[in-house]
Amino acid sequence: MTTQTLEVVGLTAGYGTLTVLRDANVTVEPGSVVALLGPNGAGKTTLLRAIGGLLTPTSGSVRLGGTDITGRGPTKRAAAGICLIPEGRGVFPGLTVRENLLLAVDGPLRDRYALAFETFPEIGKRLDAKAGSLSGGQQQMVALARAFLPDSSIVVLDEVSMGLAPLVIDQIFDALEVLRESGKSVLLVEQYVGRALGCADVVHLIDRGRVSGPIDPSALGEDELMSRYLGLDIAAG
Ligand SMILES: Nc1ncnc2c1ncn2[C@@H]1O[C@H](COP(=O)(O)OP(=O)(O)OP(=O)(O)O)[C@@H](O)[C@H]1O
């Protein structure tokens, strides 16, 4: 599947009468990694949910390859290539790894998940284990496996490193490079600012629902980023 440009244009969204996100503009170019950084409650998850079609905005649009997809639900967006990996381990602990993986595909598991198994060999070896018996890191790899499917072209990740040991976080960030190298684009929300700056081509800051314009992370060090825009209690991983 060819990766297309994802555009969030003038998006305002919230919950009931609460407006969380105001006039957000974010563009994810094909093959690029875009990081969205900001404090707790700023609206990061809300933006990702609106991109995934889980939340209907009050105004603005989401466009894929120039086509307005704002009115499409999550299933159609997934079919169009948008792969949302939500916060928390998105696995069913009582099902085996194989059963978890089969939820997202038809057809032979080994073919469809070839890139995922190459990237995370331990999950390919544990297909018959209950997902709940795996370590937290391995469960996150199972949750992430969908991102490696050939039909996932834009991968949207909400705090994938949450609660994981530093070595596992290294593995996950190496895996993001694999995604990029395979031609996919990545939009990620990440609490570890240093890690996000290390892999992102473009950064957007978000504070109280306001999203900054695109920032070139190489032009801005982590300290400057933190002090100029955030002033947050964010751990530098
Ligand atoms: N389902 C909901 N109903 C009502 N308010 C919500 C709901 N989900 C989130 N909110 C509120 O919207 C605001 C933004 O939440 P959101 O989860 O988008 O922030 P975030 O930047 O992802 O924060 P965190 O880092 O804590 O996940 C918060 O004030 C939150 O309380």
The ligand as an SDF file (V2000), in Angstrom:
LIG
                    3D

 31 33  0  0  0  0  0  0  0  0999 V2000
  -13.9550   10.3620   27.4240 N   0  0  0  0  0  0  0  0  0  0  0  0
  -13.7480   11.5810   27.9540 C   0  0  0  0  0  0  0  0  0  0  0  0
  -14.7850   12.3040   28.4480 N   0  0  0  0  0  0  0  0  0  0  0  0
  -14.5890   13.5420   28.9730 C   0  0  0  0  0  0  0  0  0  0  0  0
  -13.4000   14.1470   29.0490 N   0  0  0  0  0  0  0  0  0  0  0  0
  -12.3300   13.4820   28.5820 C   0  0  0  0  0  0  0  0  0  0  0  0
  -12.4530   12.1670   28.0050 C   0  0  0  0  0  0  0  0  0  0  0  0
  -11.2160   11.7680   27.6170 N   0  0  0  0  0  0  0  0  0  0  0  0
  -10.3710   12.7720   27.9390 C   0  0  0  0  0  0  0  0  0  0  0  0
  -11.0450   13.8050   28.5150 N   0  0  0  0  0  0  0  0  0  0  0  0
  -10.4580   15.0690   28.9630 C   0  0  0  0  0  0  0  0  0  0  0  0
   -9.8810   15.7030   27.8450 O   0  0  0  0  0  0  0  0  0  0  0  0
   -8.6630   16.3370   28.2030 C   0  0  0  0  0  0  0  0  0  0  0  0
   -7.5660   15.8610   27.2780 C   0  0  0  0  0  0  0  0  0  0  0  0
   -7.3890   14.4490   27.4510 O   0  0  0  0  0  0  0  0  0  0  0  0
   -6.3640   13.6130   26.5530 P   0  0  0  0  0  0  0  0  0  0  0  0
   -6.4700   12.2030   27.0160 O   0  0  0  0  0  0  0  0  0  0  0  0
   -6.5880   13.9150   25.1350 O   0  0  0  0  0  0  0  0  0  0  0  0
   -4.9820   14.2370   27.0060 O   0  0  0  0  0  0  0  0  0  0  0  0
   -3.5130   13.7120   26.7980 P   0  0  0  0  0  0  0  0  0  0  0  0
   -2.7200   14.8850   26.3390 O   0  0  0  0  0  0  0  0  0  0  0  0
   -3.5200   12.5020   25.9630 O   0  0  0  0  0  0  0  0  0  0  0  0
   -3.1030   13.3860   28.2820 O   0  0  0  0  0  0  0  0  0  0  0  0
   -2.3950   12.0950   28.9380 P   0  0  0  0  0  0  0  0  0  0  0  0
   -0.9550   12.3010   28.6990 O   0  0  0  0  0  0  0  0  0  0  0  0
   -2.7880   12.2560   30.3670 O   0  0  0  0  0  0  0  0  0  0  0  0
   -2.9820   10.8800   28.2810 O   0  0  0  0  0  0  0  0  0  0  0  0
   -8.4320   16.0250   29.6700 C   0  0  0  0  0  0  0  0  0  0  0  0
   -8.8560   17.1440   30.4070 O   0  0  0  0  0  0  0  0  0  0  0  0
   -9.3170   14.8460   29.9300 C   0  0  0  0  0  0  0  0  0  0  0  0
   -9.7800   14.8520   31.2580 O   0  0  0  0  0  0  0  0  0  0  0  0
  1  2  1  0
  2  3  1  0
  2  7  2  0
  3  4  2  0
  4  5  1  0
  5  6  2  0
  6  7  1  0
  6 10  1  0
  7  8  1  0
  8  9  2  0
  9 10  1  0
 10 11  1  0
 11 12  1  0
 11 30  1  0
 12 13  1  0
 13 14  1  0
 13 28  1  0
 14 15  1  0
 15 16  1  0
 16 17  2  0
 16 18  1  0
 16 19  1  0
 19 20  1  0
 20 21  2  0
 20 22  1  0
 20 23  1  0
 23 24  1  0
 24 25  2  0
 24 26  1  0
 24 27  1  0
 28 29  1  0
 28 30  1  0
 30 31  1  0
M  END
$$$$
